[in-house]
């Protein structure tokens, strides 16, 4: 993706955002967030109708038309607002860093469905949805960010992982813009000082949790947390210009976009609706009426993922490990543990609790300590906001941070439920991806507390002497920059600011995949089955090489050759055209050596062995390549 393509995509987001902010009477600083969420929803719906590329083209054309209707004296003040400049600063830093370093995927999970989603958008111009013969996990995930990638990939001619990471990082930049758009700064000198601080702090938000965030964004957990925080920023916004209905429409856009990133986004969207409901209920106690509005805001939380699920069901592609989780299995595991039949439930809980108390989530502090610090900060901010804004307005502003104290244990319970019901015993006992799942919640919570602190600072500034009043609003952005620099220093210095060094195994993997494609004579639309002598590497090999070989061939299965493999049945069932063997056992060789023209001698070496598969009336032939 060229710099020009990135600029075109960012301009499209901003112009749609300016139009939405005008209609919803939101401050211009919310334009990046509104434009991002609007484009994600449109492209998710277009992709669900198999019209993804048409949707991207219409968004670009529509952005040009909205720009043509605006006058220069209307656009310039919006572009110079602190929130928009903070977004442009964050996006500019990411563009520069990724252009210099060109980061690549480094962990096996990035090569799984996440990587294929983006590759499918670039090469196939549609969402990645496999037919019933293909064995792919997580088919039912919505694909809002891969859809957004279509907007940036439209003018480009080359697929690069750095471009994927740039697009998946945009929600963090949009969340930063919403954060720094909260205070309405009008005086000239404080506005200039605040804008400078916001432009410095917005890029720092990207590296707040870990210096290797350019990689963790590909899992979609950090974007979920960022959009969660941004939606709560709309609730925090002390803007009298827009009505409660307009605020509700803005939240509907944000909650709808949140559900398109990942399935757990629906949980976070409902948290936003719950806080919005409590705020409206507080207002109703004083103003009489209006507290039912949040129920209409909740509709996009279900409508968009429901439309995606219905489409997948119609195409017979809706089954994955998270689609049929019910309470029955959870209760069964609990009953078996309680009666002493099986300790699995207690074993998972023991490991879960140990991670909660000891895992260094942020700057060496455990998840439990970070949660307690956030809870204490929420209570402290309540006191400051009530002092600075008055009892009623201060309570309303502090409500999101206070509600997160309640959501924290609820989120822990829900996450433990997912570990029991939605993951394999190996993943649950290993507490797989613990830091990712908890990072998204705390990223949202900390960002909201930062927003409350900004509002408290500006409100308190009116009660302080002039010089102190000018300095107080800049405290939070400066603290954010300092804490991030401290975290980078703790993680190993400035070199970690950019990305991890390219792994040697990745270079080797790419060479092996390129060699396979050469030996396949440029095969297109084939299907490949991978068998590994090492059971622990079977799934990883599938994702690694499916990603590298896509879209020429698609992996249909990954198994260990140590298991009782029925070669003929699986090849016939999945219509396999290529077989890759990562080593073989003696038993496997004894059973199937006569099917291969080389007696499986190629599979005895350390390099992966490639065989072309021929199925003639149920008789399988393997030809070494």
C-alpha positions as CSV (number, residue, x, y, z in Angstrom):
1,X,0.0,0.0,0.0
2,X,1.5,3.3,-1.0
3,X,1.5,6.4,1.1
4,X,-1.0,7.9,-1.4
5,X,-3.4,5.0,-0.9
6,X,-3.3,5.5,2.8
7,X,-3.9,9.2,2.5
8,X,-6.9,8.5,0.2
9,X,-8.4,6.1,2.7
10,X,-7.8,8.4,5.7
11,X,-9.4,11.3,3.7
12,X,-12.4,9.2,3.0
13,X,-12.9,8.4,6.7
14,X,-12.5,12.1,7.6
15,X,-14.9,13.5,5.0
16,X,-17.6,11.0,6.0
17,X,-16.9,11.7,9.6
18,X,-17.3,15.5,9.1
19,X,-20.7,14.9,7.4
20,X,-21.9,12.7,10.2
21,X,-20.7,15.1,12.9
22,X,-22.6,17.9,11.2
23,X,-25.8,15.8,11.1
24,X,-25.4,14.6,14.7
25,X,-24.1,17.9,16.0
26,X,-21.0,16.3,17.4
27,X,-17.7,18.2,17.8
28,X,-15.4,17.9,14.8
29,X,-12.9,15.9,16.8
30,X,-15.2,12.9,16.7
31,X,-15.1,12.9,12.9
32,X,-12.4,10.2,12.6
33,X,-14.3,7.9,14.9
34,X,-17.7,8.5,13.2
35,X,-16.2,8.0,9.8
36,X,-14.3,4.9,10.8
37,X,-17.4,3.3,12.3
38,X,-19.7,4.3,9.4
39,X,-17.4,2.8,6.8
40,X,-17.0,-0.4,8.8
41,X,-20.7,-0.9,9.0
42,X,-21.3,-0.1,5.3
43,X,-18.5,-2.5,4.2
44,X,-19.6,-5.3,6.6
45,X,-23.1,-5.1,5.1
46,X,-21.8,-4.8,1.6
47,X,-19.5,-7.8,2.1
48,X,-22.3,-9.8,3.6
49,X,-24.2,-9.3,0.3
50,X,-21.0,-10.2,-1.6
51,X,-20.7,-6.7,-2.9
52,X,-17.6,-5.6,-0.9
53,X,-15.7,-3.9,-3.7
54,X,-18.8,-2.0,-4.9
55,X,-19.4,-0.8,-1.3
56,X,-15.8,0.5,-1.1
57,X,-16.1,2.3,-4.4
58,X,-19.4,3.9,-3.3
59,X,-17.8,5.1,-0.1
60,X,-14.9,6.8,-2.0
61,X,-17.3,8.4,-4.5
62,X,-19.6,9.5,-1.7
63,X,-16.6,11.1,0.2
64,X,-15.7,13.1,-2.9
65,X,-19.4,14.3,-3.2
66,X,-19.6,15.3,0.5
67,X,-16.3,17.2,0.1
68,X,-17.6,19.0,-3.0
69,X,-20.6,20.3,-1.1
70,X,-18.5,21.8,1.7
71,X,-16.8,25.2,1.6
72,X,-13.2,25.7,2.5
73,X,-14.1,28.0,5.5
74,X,-16.2,25.1,6.9
75,X,-13.5,22.4,6.4
76,X,-10.5,24.2,7.7
77,X,-11.7,24.8,11.3
78,X,-12.7,21.1,11.5
79,X,-9.3,19.9,10.3
80,X,-7.6,22.1,12.9
81,X,-9.6,20.8,15.9
82,X,-7.4,19.0,18.5
83,X,-9.2,15.7,18.0
84,X,-8.6,15.6,14.3
85,X,-5.0,16.8,14.6
86,X,-4.4,14.1,17.2
87,X,-5.8,11.4,14.8
88,X,-3.6,12.7,11.9
89,X,-0.6,12.7,14.3
90,X,-1.2,9.1,15.3
91,X,-1.9,8.0,11.7
92,X,1.2,9.9,10.5
93,X,3.5,8.2,13.0
94,X,2.1,4.8,12.1
95,X,2.5,5.5,8.4
96,X,6.1,6.5,8.9
97,X,7.1,3.7,11.3
98,X,5.5,1.0,9.1
99,X,7.0,2.4,5.9
100,X,10.4,2.3,7.5
101,X,10.3,-1.1,9.2
102,X,7.6,-2.9,7.1
103,X,6.5,-5.2,10.1
104,X,5.3,-8.7,9.4
105,X,3.2,-11.3,11.2
106,X,5.3,-13.2,13.8
107,X,3.1,-15.5,15.7
108,X,1.1,-18.5,14.4
109,X,-2.3,-17.1,15.3
110,X,-1.8,-14.1,13.1
111,X,-1.6,-16.5,10.1
112,X,-4.8,-18.2,10.9
113,X,-8.2,-16.8,9.9
114,X,-7.1,-13.2,10.7
115,X,-4.5,-13.2,8.0
116,X,-6.7,-15.1,5.5
117,X,-9.5,-12.5,6.0
118,X,-7.3,-9.7,4.7
119,X,-5.8,-11.7,2.0
120,X,-9.2,-12.7,0.7
121,X,-10.3,-9.1,0.6
122,X,-7.2,-8.2,-1.5
123,X,-7.1,-11.1,-3.8
124,X,-10.7,-12.2,-4.1
125,X,-12.5,-8.9,-3.5
126,X,-14.8,-10.5,-1.0
127,X,-15.0,-11.7,2.6
128,X,-13.3,-15.0,3.4
129,X,-16.1,-17.6,3.5
130,X,-15.2,-21.3,2.7
131,X,-17.4,-24.0,1.3
132,X,-18.5,-27.0,3.3
133,X,-15.5,-29.1,2.2
134,X,-13.0,-26.8,3.8
135,X,-12.2,-27.2,7.5
136,X,-11.6,-23.6,8.8
137,X,-12.1,-22.5,12.4
138,X,-13.9,-19.3,13.3
139,X,-15.8,-18.9,10.0
140,X,-18.5,-17.0,11.8
141,X,-16.5,-14.0,12.9
142,X,-17.7,-10.8,11.4
143,X,-15.2,-9.0,9.3
144,X,-15.5,-5.3,9.8
145,X,-11.8,-4.4,9.8
146,X,-11.0,-6.6,6.8
147,X,-13.9,-4.8,5.1
148,X,-12.3,-1.5,6.0
149,X,-9.1,-2.8,4.5
150,X,-10.9,-2.9,1.1
151,X,-11.2,0.9,1.3
152,X,-7.4,1.2,1.5
153,X,-6.6,-1.7,-0.8
154,X,-8.7,-0.4,-3.7
155,X,-6.0,1.9,-5.2
156,X,-3.1,-0.5,-4.5
157,X,-1.5,-3.3,-6.4
158,X,0.5,-5.2,-3.7
159,X,-0.5,-7.0,-0.6
160,X,1.7,-6.4,2.5
161,X,1.3,-7.3,6.1
162,X,2.4,-3.8,7.2
163,X,-0.7,-2.4,5.4
164,X,-2.9,-4.9,7.3
165,X,-1.4,-3.8,10.6
166,X,-1.8,-0.1,9.7
167,X,-5.5,-0.6,9.1
168,X,-6.1,-2.6,12.2
169,X,-4.4,0.1,14.2
170,X,-6.7,2.8,13.0
171,X,-9.3,2.2,15.8
172,X,-6.6,3.1,18.3
173,X,-6.0,6.3,16.6
174,X,-9.7,7.1,16.3
175,X,-10.1,6.3,20.0
176,X,-7.3,8.8,20.7
177,X,-9.1,11.5,18.6
178,X,-12.3,10.9,20.6
179,X,-10.4,11.1,23.8
180,X,-8.8,14.5,23.0
181,X,-12.0,15.9,21.5
182,X,-13.9,15.6,24.8
183,X,-12.8,19.0,26.3
184,X,-14.2,22.0,24.4
185,X,-11.2,24.4,24.5
186,X,-12.0,27.9,23.1
187,X,-9.3,30.2,24.5
188,X,-6.5,30.6,22.0
189,X,-3.4,29.9,24.1
190,X,-4.8,26.9,26.1
191,X,-6.1,25.5,22.8
192,X,-2.7,25.7,21.1
193,X,-1.0,24.1,24.2
194,X,-3.6,21.4,24.4
195,X,-3.5,20.6,20.7
196,X,0.3,20.2,20.9
197,X,0.0,17.8,23.9
198,X,-2.8,15.8,22.1
199,X,-0.6,15.4,19.0
200,X,2.2,14.1,21.1
201,X,0.0,11.8,23.3
202,X,-2.2,10.2,20.6
203,X,0.7,8.2,19.0
204,X,1.8,7.2,22.5
205,X,-1.7,5.6,23.1
206,X,-0.8,3.0,20.4
207,X,2.2,1.7,22.4
208,X,0.6,2.1,25.9
209,X,0.1,-1.6,26.7
210,X,3.0,-3.3,24.9
211,X,5.8,-2.2,22.6
212,X,4.8,-5.1,20.2
213,X,1.3,-3.7,19.7
214,X,1.8,-3.6,15.9
215,X,1.4,-7.4,16.1
216,X,-1.3,-7.8,18.7
217,X,-3.6,-5.5,16.7
218,X,-3.9,-8.3,14.1
219,X,-5.8,-10.4,16.6
220,X,-8.5,-7.7,16.8
221,X,-8.4,-7.5,20.6
222,X,-6.8,-4.1,20.9
223,X,-9.2,-2.6,18.3
224,X,-12.1,-4.0,20.2
225,X,-10.8,-2.3,23.4
226,X,-10.2,1.0,21.5
227,X,-13.7,1.2,20.0
228,X,-15.2,0.2,23.4
229,X,-13.4,3.3,24.9
230,X,-14.4,5.5,22.0
231,X,-18.1,4.7,22.4
232,X,-17.9,5.5,26.1
233,X,-16.3,8.8,25.1
234,X,-19.4,9.8,23.3
235,X,-21.4,9.2,26.5
236,X,-18.8,11.4,28.4
237,X,-19.2,14.2,25.9
238,X,-20.5,17.3,27.7
239,X,-22.0,18.8,24.5
240,X,-25.3,20.6,24.7
241,X,-25.5,21.1,21.0
242,X,-26.8,17.7,20.2
243,X,-30.0,16.2,21.5
244,X,-30.4,12.9,23.3
245,X,-31.7,11.4,20.1
246,X,-28.7,12.5,18.1
247,X,-26.4,11.1,20.9
248,X,-28.3,7.8,20.7
249,X,-27.8,7.7,16.9
250,X,-24.1,8.3,17.3
251,X,-23.9,5.5,19.9
252,X,-25.8,3.2,17.6
253,X,-23.2,3.7,14.9
254,X,-20.4,3.0,17.4
255,X,-22.0,-0.1,18.9
256,X,-22.8,-1.5,15.5
257,X,-19.2,-1.1,14.4
258,X,-18.0,-2.7,17.6
259,X,-19.9,-5.8,16.8
260,X,-18.3,-6.1,13.4
261,X,-14.7,-6.4,14.8
262,X,-15.1,-9.6,16.9
263,X,-17.9,-11.6,18.4
264,X,-16.9,-10.4,21.9
265,X,-17.5,-6.9,20.7
266,X,-21.3,-7.5,21.2
267,X,-20.6,-7.9,24.9
268,X,-18.7,-4.6,25.1
269,X,-21.4,-2.9,23.0
270,X,-24.1,-4.0,25.5
271,X,-21.9,-2.6,28.3
272,X,-22.0,0.8,26.5
273,X,-25.8,0.5,26.1
274,X,-26.1,-0.3,29.9
275,X,-24.1,2.8,30.9
276,X,-26.1,4.9,28.4
277,X,-29.3,3.5,29.9
278,X,-28.3,4.5,33.4
279,X,-27.4,8.0,32.3
280,X,-30.7,8.4,30.6
281,X,-32.4,7.0,33.7
282,X,-30.6,9.6,35.8
283,X,-31.8,12.3,33.5
284,X,-35.3,11.0,33.5
285,X,-35.4,11.3,37.3
286,X,-34.8,15.0,36.8
287,X,-36.3,15.7,33.4
288,X,-39.2,13.2,33.3
289,X,-38.9,10.8,30.3
290,X,-36.4,9.7,27.7
291,X,-34.8,6.8,29.4
292,X,-36.2,4.2,26.9
293,X,-34.0,5.6,24.1
294,X,-31.0,3.3,24.9
295,X,-33.1,0.2,23.9
296,X,-33.1,1.5,20.3
297,X,-29.4,2.0,20.5
298,X,-29.0,-1.6,21.4
299,X,-30.5,-2.8,18.1
300,X,-27.3,-2.5,16.1
301,X,-25.6,-4.7,18.7
302,X,-27.7,-7.6,17.4
303,X,-28.8,-6.6,13.9
304,X,-25.4,-6.6,12.2
305,X,-24.0,-9.8,13.6
306,X,-27.4,-11.4,13.2
307,X,-27.4,-10.5,9.5
308,X,-23.9,-12.0,9.1
309,X,-25.0,-15.2,11.0
310,X,-28.1,-15.6,8.8
311,X,-26.1,-15.3,5.7
312,X,-23.6,-17.9,6.9
313,X,-26.4,-20.2,7.9
314,X,-28.0,-19.9,4.5
315,X,-24.7,-20.9,2.9
316,X,-24.3,-23.7,5.5
317,X,-21.1,-22.2,6.9
318,X,-22.1,-21.0,10.3
319,X,-20.5,-23.7,12.6
320,X,-17.4,-22.9,14.6
321,X,-16.2,-23.5,18.1
322,X,-17.9,-20.4,19.5
323,X,-21.3,-20.6,17.7
324,X,-23.0,-23.2,19.8
325,X,-21.8,-22.5,23.4
326,X,-24.5,-23.1,25.9
327,X,-24.7,-23.4,29.6
328,X,-25.2,-27.1,29.6
329,X,-21.6,-28.0,29.2
330,X,-20.5,-25.5,31.8
331,X,-22.9,-26.9,34.3
332,X,-21.9,-30.4,33.4
333,X,-18.2,-29.6,34.1
334,X,-19.1,-28.0,37.4
335,X,-21.2,-31.0,38.5
336,X,-18.5,-33.4,37.6
337,X,-15.9,-31.4,39.6
338,X,-18.3,-31.0,42.6
339,X,-19.0,-34.8,42.7
340,X,-15.3,-35.6,42.4
341,X,-15.7,-37.3,39.0
342,X,-13.4,-34.9,37.1
343,X,-11.4,-32.0,38.3
344,X,-11.3,-30.2,35.0
345,X,-13.5,-27.3,36.1
346,X,-11.4,-26.7,39.3
347,X,-8.1,-27.1,37.4
348,X,-9.1,-24.4,34.9
349,X,-10.3,-22.1,37.7
350,X,-7.0,-22.6,39.6
351,X,-5.0,-21.5,36.6
352,X,-7.4,-18.7,35.8
353,X,-7.1,-17.3,39.3
354,X,-3.3,-17.7,39.3
355,X,-3.1,-15.6,36.1
356,X,-5.4,-13.0,37.5
357,X,-3.2,-12.5,40.6
358,X,0.2,-12.8,39.0
359,X,0.2,-12.0,35.2
360,X,2.1,-8.7,34.5
361,X,-0.6,-7.0,32.4
362,X,0.7,-3.4,32.4
363,X,4.2,-2.2,33.2
364,X,4.9,-5.3,35.5
365,X,1.6,-4.9,37.5
366,X,-0.7,-7.9,37.7
367,X,-4.2,-7.9,36.2
368,X,-5.7,-7.8,39.7
369,X,-3.5,-4.8,40.8
370,X,-4.3,-2.9,37.6
371,X,-8.0,-3.5,38.2
372,X,-7.8,-2.3,41.8
373,X,-5.9,0.8,40.7
374,X,-8.5,1.6,38.0
375,X,-11.3,1.1,40.6
376,X,-9.5,3.5,43.0
377,X,-8.9,6.0,40.1
378,X,-12.6,5.8,39.2
379,X,-13.7,6.7,42.8
380,X,-11.1,9.5,43.0
381,X,-12.3,11.0,39.7
382,X,-15.9,10.9,41.0
383,X,-14.9,13.0,43.9
384,X,-13.0,15.5,41.7
385,X,-15.8,15.7,39.1
386,X,-18.4,16.3,41.7
387,X,-16.3,19.2,43.1
388,X,-15.4,20.6,39.7
389,X,-18.7,20.1,37.8
390,X,-21.4,20.0,40.5
391,X,-23.1,17.1,42.1
392,X,-25.4,16.1,39.2
393,X,-23.2,16.7,36.2
394,X,-20.2,15.3,38.0
395,X,-22.0,12.0,38.8
396,X,-23.2,11.7,35.2
397,X,-19.7,12.2,33.9
398,X,-18.1,9.7,36.3
399,X,-20.7,7.1,35.6
400,X,-18.8,5.1,32.9
401,X,-15.7,4.7,35.1
402,X,-17.9,3.7,38.0
403,X,-19.9,1.2,35.9
404,X,-16.6,-0.4,34.8
405,X,-16.0,-1.4,38.4
406,X,-19.1,-3.5,38.2
407,X,-18.3,-4.8,34.7
408,X,-14.8,-6.0,35.7
409,X,-16.0,-9.0,37.8
410,X,-18.8,-9.7,35.3
411,X,-16.2,-9.7,32.4
412,X,-14.0,-12.1,34.4
413,X,-16.9,-14.4,34.9
414,X,-17.8,-14.3,31.2
415,X,-14.2,-14.9,30.2
416,X,-13.9,-17.9,32.5
417,X,-17.1,-19.3,30.9
418,X,-15.5,-19.0,27.5
419,X,-12.4,-20.8,28.7
420,X,-14.6,-23.7,29.9
421,X,-17.1,-23.9,27.1
422,X,-15.5,-22.4,24.0
423,X,-11.9,-23.6,24.1
424,X,-10.1,-26.9,24.0
425,X,-8.8,-28.4,27.3
426,X,-5.3,-27.7,26.1
427,X,-6.1,-24.0,25.5
428,X,-8.1,-23.7,28.8
429,X,-5.4,-25.3,30.9
430,X,-2.7,-23.2,29.3
431,X,-4.8,-20.0,29.7
432,X,-4.1,-19.3,26.0
433,X,-4.2,-15.6,25.0
434,X,-4.9,-14.4,28.5
435,X,-3.1,-11.1,28.0
436,X,-5.0,-10.4,24.8
437,X,-8.5,-11.0,26.3
438,X,-7.8,-8.9,29.3
439,X,-6.0,-6.1,27.4
440,X,-9.1,-5.2,25.4
441,X,-11.1,-4.6,28.6
442,X,-8.4,-2.6,30.4
443,X,-7.6,-0.6,27.3
444,X,-11.2,0.6,27.3
445,X,-11.3,1.3,31.0
446,X,-8.1,3.2,31.2
447,X,-9.0,5.3,28.2
448,X,-12.3,6.3,29.7
449,X,-10.6,7.2,33.0
450,X,-8.2,9.4,31.0
451,X,-11.2,11.1,29.4
452,X,-12.8,11.7,32.8
453,X,-9.5,13.1,34.0
454,X,-9.3,15.5,31.0
455,X,-12.8,16.8,31.7
456,X,-12.0,17.1,35.4
457,X,-8.9,19.1,34.6
458,X,-10.7,21.5,32.3
459,X,-13.6,21.9,34.8
460,X,-11.2,22.5,37.7
461,X,-9.1,25.0,35.7
462,X,-12.0,27.5,36.0
463,X,-11.6,27.4,39.8
464,X,-7.8,27.8,39.8
465,X,-5.6,30.9,39.2
466,X,-4.9,31.7,35.6
467,X,-1.5,30.2,35.1
468,X,-2.4,27.0,36.9
469,X,-5.7,26.9,35.0
470,X,-3.7,26.8,31.7
471,X,-1.4,24.1,32.9
472,X,-3.9,21.6,34.5
473,X,-5.5,20.5,31.2
474,X,-2.1,19.4,29.8
475,X,-1.4,17.1,32.8
476,X,-3.2,14.0,31.5
477,X,-1.6,14.1,27.9
478,X,1.9,14.7,29.5
479,X,1.4,11.8,31.9
480,X,0.3,9.6,29.0
481,X,3.4,10.3,27.1
482,X,5.7,9.9,30.1
483,X,4.0,6.5,31.1
484,X,4.4,5.2,27.6
485,X,8.0,6.2,27.4
486,X,8.7,4.6,30.7
487,X,7.0,1.4,29.5
488,X,9.1,1.4,26.4
489,X,12.2,1.8,28.5
490,X,11.1,-1.1,30.7
491,X,10.6,-3.2,27.6
492,X,14.1,-2.7,26.3
493,X,14.6,0.8,24.9
494,X,13.7,2.8,21.9
495,X,14.3,0.0,19.4
496,X,11.2,-1.8,20.7
497,X,9.1,1.3,19.7
498,X,8.9,0.1,16.1
499,X,8.5,-3.6,15.9
500,X,10.1,-6.9,16.6
501,X,12.9,-8.0,14.4
502,X,12.0,-10.3,11.5
503,X,12.1,-13.9,12.6
504,X,14.5,-16.3,10.9
505,X,11.8,-19.0,10.8
506,X,9.5,-16.7,8.9
507,X,12.0,-16.2,6.2
508,X,12.5,-20.0,6.0
509,X,8.7,-20.5,5.9
510,X,8.3,-18.1,3.0
511,X,11.0,-19.8,1.0
512,X,9.4,-23.2,1.6
513,X,6.0,-21.9,0.5
514,X,7.5,-20.2,-2.6
515,X,9.3,-23.5,-3.5
516,X,6.0,-25.4,-3.1
517,X,4.2,-23.1,-5.4
518,X,7.0,-23.5,-8.0
519,X,6.6,-27.3,-7.8
520,X,2.9,-27.0,-8.1
521,X,3.3,-25.3,-11.5
522,X,1.3,-22.2,-10.5
523,X,-1.7,-24.2,-9.3
524,X,-4.9,-22.2,-8.7
525,X,-7.9,-23.0,-6.6
526,X,-6.5,-26.2,-5.3
527,X,-6.8,-27.7,-1.9
528,X,-4.0,-28.9,0.3
529,X,-3.9,-31.3,3.2
530,X,-1.1,-31.2,5.8
531,X,0.1,-34.1,7.9
532,X,2.7,-33.6,10.6
533,X,4.7,-36.2,12.6
534,X,4.8,-33.7,15.5
535,X,1.2,-33.5,16.9
536,X,1.9,-30.2,18.6
537,X,2.8,-28.5,15.3
538,X,0.0,-29.9,13.1
539,X,-2.4,-26.9,13.5
540,X,0.3,-24.3,13.4
541,X,1.7,-25.8,10.1
542,X,-1.8,-25.7,8.6
543,X,-2.2,-22.0,9.4
544,X,1.4,-21.0,8.4
545,X,1.3,-22.6,5.0
546,X,-2.3,-21.9,4.2
547,X,-1.6,-18.3,4.7
548,X,1.6,-18.3,2.6
549,X,0.0,-20.4,-0.2
550,X,-3.4,-18.6,-0.3
551,X,-5.1,-17.9,-2.7
552,X,-3.4,-20.4,-4.9
553,X,-4.4,-23.3,-2.7
554,X,-6.5,-23.6,0.5
555,X,-5.7,-25.9,3.4
556,X,-8.6,-28.3,4.2
557,X,-7.2,-30.3,7.1
558,X,-4.3,-30.5,9.6
559,X,-3.6,-33.7,11.4
560,X,-0.8,-35.6,13.1
561,X,0.4,-38.7,11.2
562,X,0.7,-40.4,14.6
563,X,-3.0,-40.7,14.7
564,X,-5.0,-43.4,12.8
565,X,-5.3,-41.5,9.6
566,X,-7.6,-42.8,6.8
567,X,-5.8,-41.3,3.9
568,X,-8.3,-42.4,1.2
569,X,-11.4,-41.3,3.1
570,X,-10.1,-37.9,3.9
571,X,-8.8,-37.2,0.4
572,X,-12.1,-38.2,-1.1
573,X,-14.2,-36.3,1.5
574,X,-12.3,-33.0,1.1
575,X,-11.4,-33.3,-2.6
576,X,-7.7,-32.9,-1.8
577,X,-5.4,-32.1,-4.7
578,X,-2.1,-31.7,-2.8
579,X,-0.6,-33.5,0.2
580,X,2.2,-32.1,2.3
581,X,4.0,-34.3,4.8
582,X,6.0,-32.8,7.7
583,X,7.8,-36.0,8.5
584,X,6.0,-39.4,8.9
585,X,5.9,-42.2,11.4
586,X,7.0,-45.8,10.6
587,X,3.4,-47.0,10.9
588,X,2.2,-44.4,8.4
589,X,5.0,-45.3,6.0
590,X,4.1,-49.0,6.3
591,X,0.4,-48.4,5.5
592,X,0.7,-45.9,2.6
593,X,4.2,-46.2,1.0
594,X,2.7,-48.2,-1.9
595,X,0.5,-45.3,-2.9
596,X,3.4,-43.0,-3.6
597,X,5.6,-43.3,-6.6
598,X,8.7,-42.8,-4.5
599,X,7.6,-45.0,-1.6
600,X,7.3,-41.9,0.6
601,X,11.1,-41.5,0.5
602,X,10.7,-37.7,0.1
603,X,8.9,-37.6,3.5
604,X,11.9,-39.1,5.3
605,X,13.9,-35.9,5.0
606,X,13.6,-32.8,7.3
607,X,12.1,-30.6,4.6
608,X,8.3,-30.8,3.9
609,X,7.4,-33.3,1.2
610,X,4.9,-32.3,-1.5
611,X,2.8,-34.8,-3.3
612,X,0.2,-34.3,-6.1
613,X,-3.0,-36.4,-5.4
614,X,-4.8,-38.3,-8.0
615,X,-8.1,-40.0,-7.2
616,X,-9.3,-42.5,-9.9
617,X,-12.5,-44.3,-8.9
618,X,-11.5,-44.3,-5.3
619,X,-8.0,-45.4,-5.9
620,X,-5.4,-42.9,-4.5
621,X,-2.1,-42.1,-6.3
622,X,0.6,-39.8,-4.8
623,X,3.1,-38.3,-7.1
624,X,6.2,-36.7,-5.5
625,X,7.0,-33.1,-6.7
